[in-house]
Amino acid sequence: MRHIRRLFAKFGNLFRNGQADRELDREVSAHLVLLEDSFQRRGMSLDEARIEARRAYGGIEQAKQLHREERSILWLEQTFADLRYACRSLLKTPGFTITAVLTLALGIGANVAIFTVVNAVLLRPLPFQHPERLVRVFGDLDGVGAKDIGTSEPEIEDLQRADIFDDLSAIFPVSTALSGGDHTERIEMLGTGFDYFQTLGAEPALGRVYGPRDAVPGFTEAVVISDGLWKRQFGGDPRILGRRIRVDEDGYTIVGVMPPDFRHPGQTLAGDVEMWAAAGFAADPFPSPPVRARRFLPGVIARLKPGLSLQQAQHRLDALAARLAQTYPKDYPSASKWALRLEPAEQSLTGSVRPMLVVLLAAVGFVLLMVAVNLASLLVARSSARTRELAIRQALGASRARVIRQLLTESLLLSLIGGLAAMLVLMLSRSSLLALMPSDLPRIAEVHFDARVVILACVLSLVTGVLFGLTPALHASSSSADPNRDLKEGGRSGSPSRRQHRFRSVLVATEIALSVVLLCGAGLLVRSFWNTLQVNPGFDSEGLMVARIWIPNPNNPAMNRYRATQPVAALSHELLRRVKALPGVEEAAIGGNNSVPLENNSLRRILFSLPDQADSTQTQRSADFTAVSPEFFQVLKTPLLRGRSFTEADTEKSKRVVIVNEAFAKQYLAGRDLGQRVNFGTFDWEVVGVLTDVRDDGLDANVQPRIYRALYQGTANEMAIFLRGASGSAGLKQQVIQVVQGVDSDLPVYGVRTMHEMMETSLARRRFSLFLMAAFGALALFLASIGIFGVMAYAVTQRSQEFSIRVALGAQHRDIVLLALRPGAMLTVAGVALGLTAAWGAAHLMTSLLFGVSPGDPVTFLAVPVALASIALLACWIPARRAVRVPPVAALRS
Amino acid sequence: MLQGTLDLIILRTLRSMGPQHAYGIAARLEQISEDLLKLNQGTLYPALVRLEQQGWIKGKWDKTEKGREAKYYAITKAGLKALGEETQRWRQMSGLVEKLLAEES
């Protein structure tokens, strides 16, 4: 109790120290008066009594100090004093303070911003129970180099029966047409197994989710919708449960609404999943009875049994695959080497952006390091101006530790203000910063500040403060080991010592090295970006516009108006006839599923065989697949290499024909392509043409083998209208939508965009990382040149007398400039050499971000040092020239 | 002086003599120690502030008989209780030391 009481009293005294001091003064003088009285009573004179009283009392100042230490918390009191002092001295040099706070805010802010993204995307576990047990299962054909070929319904059952997973569900992202609003709308739906929500351990915000008890062979009637759809389409109606809706001409009942932050942890087609529907995948609209070889289910998500490691699970999965291959040799030809592969769900969701974010995080860390080094250099310069002040403090009895503490308080105060400013700016500009990010970044919706980000900001500020403050503080205090000398030296010229200058030089060389690393990184990304832009996409994007149409696919095939080839062809012809009449449209073509270039299309690949080749029936091969109308290649301006294009004569009554891309011809047909047969979907198709490769998976992705079939020889449940000569104006986009709805109002139109817009999207991630890297590099270059300029300017001033003597003795201006340049040049060379070594290592870590350029790209590794050296030399040259401009007499007299 | 001894002596003095100023306490100390204990009177102050912060004594400005102003310290209830405990502890301690010294000789 008394200890707590004392602590409070001590703490209180921190804030009324002055009052306590005055009280003590009063008490001491009263005490002295009483002592004097008593000595006078013993017969002393007033003066004698006064002296004697003081002797009896003892050292007044020591006693006061003891009192102070006793009544208050000394270290805290000193900290307050240091803080007050730091504030005063920072306010006295506003230029330095503002520069320091700004660069710190920039450095810390950039780090916090990137970390916030990394934290949300890579670090924070998926928002489900035991996310570490959530996995994805992929089927691969290692023998033919095909990854992720999908899963068939019997395989799903095998997986569910295997003693590996608690729950397992197929996931099948599809488009659907939701009618009932003022127009039929395309929404993103996820077809799942009945165990989907159980697998994730997800609860609805409203109503219920479907589960195993809903199991039927086809689709259940019960669907769950997203919070977004609920609010947008149904106005957040609380009585939504039990509402009947029409989706792809089928009736469904809404049984649940998911919470706003629930998101499907996997890839989607276009945007967030808005509706979940469960199916057994064993009845209409799916193949019935299920066929083992029809792997139409594009994904599987599962929850591992507790206590099972990923490795153990993979072993069991390998055993299962081997057993199945043995039992069904026809479905799993040994040459294709069918295998099952596990991947943590989190990794498969965010793995593609991990390298980019890691590189950015490293780069931004370098920037902060640069800022710290730069500030350290500034502080050294500042502390040399304060040599005298520090010497006086030490002469008055301040210990070295005390001086270091005072200087550190100053740098910590600076970095904390910088950190605070950074957080403020980040919070205020949050939405505009988010808009900078590529919108297809996985988990982007989860990017927000949390405790971890705030802690990081604090830690970063503190560490930075110590980093840039400690070395100069140690330095300043140790150089004052001889206060006598410093008092004299400081008194004479107020100029820093040689040691401090040498130390600054080391700092500047470090800055140059760091900026070489950052600039090389930026250079490699610039080169990659340039290479990406140079890639021939295989089509002409100028004046090309695309509108996508979803053709409803009712669960009952009999209900499907576009089930047969004939109506699809008729629809296509009618659409083409009407859009061609739109203003500005010169030509138009229609493609089926997966026909839009640059949109990651390899979600659905087909397996085929080549009957004309020796090993044909045994080996399965895979390729991307799409159907296109006869005008397609002409409208996209994709040149045909050999053979012919499709014509209106290629209908269901004529011979089945395909055109393959160059990658296909090279990989599978090896020279003899035209006239060869390709077998898929139980038919043989004849290759009639070979087409230039089109970059279907993005400009910087490898082209996959691809088969184009004639649109009018089959059906399609998705169409894309390609318009050539279109302006891409909002008005035209609206007209296209009206045209489609005019032909059939049940067809939802979506994704109406120009090819330019799509190329932008496809470049967004690359542009994002390039933009940041370039900004970091520019900042680094700026800081480094300021640093080198400061050091050189100082060196030249120091030597101005020497230069003047040399000039007086007959040295030419050229000689002086060269002389003045030399130390700067040496610093630059040292820094660049160090930086290049580090950059060489760092570049290899970002290989996966590069395109068409090697990590050791000679152009980058030559251009960066040359550019940096020229800027550094310029920074040296300006002070060097100043050196010769000073009239020798003036310099000698100064 | 032994740690804590000064606190004990101050408390004891205040109990037996009533409220006293720092000078009075110092004079009393010198008197009872028959000038064996010569201390710088300033060193009393840390002990006084410690005791006051612990709530064992309380200071109040007043006038001396001669009309001089001085801060008078009085022992509080908590101080009286503490004095009892501290005296007890001191007795045990000194008894122990006494016993040890007797054995040694």
Interface residues (C-beta under 8 A of the other chain):
Chain A: R2 R5 R6 A9 K10 L24 R26 E27 V28 A30 H31 V33 L34 L35 D37 S38 A56 Y57 G58 G59 I60 Q62 A63 L66 H67 E69 E70 R71
Chain B: H21 A22 Y23 A27 N40 Q41 G42 T43 Y45 P46 V49 R50 E52 Q53 Q54 G55 W56 T64 K66 R68 E69 A70 K71 A78 A82
